[in-house]
């Protein structure tokens, strides 16, 4: 498990079966049951690469390949490729994308 504190004080946590950091290229690659936590994002997939911002040279873009998911609050997006951007915080999903939105209010009514 790897933890990186970002400039804004938020922590990027990465867990996976195999992790490799290239100091020369400033890239981080991970494979096998990847899990990533950042702010209110949770993402997982089979393979992931982290690349730096071209101007600051700090980690900013996380790419998931293979059937992956990203979760933010009530939304879960499944896709073949997911790009997670840390600053500004955003994500893009492509390839057989599916969105599931959990409606907590209606679920609470059903439980009663």
Beta strands, then each sheet from edge to edge (+ up, - down):
strand 1: 2-5
strand 2: 11-15
strand 3: 18-22
strand 4: 27-38
strand 5: 41-52
strand 6: 59-72
strand 7: 75-85
strand 8: 90-94
strand 9: 98-101
sheet 1: 1+ 2- 4+ 3-
sheet 2: 1+ 2- 4+ 5- 6+ 7- 8+
sheet 3: 1+ 2- 4+ 5- 6+ 7- 9+
end
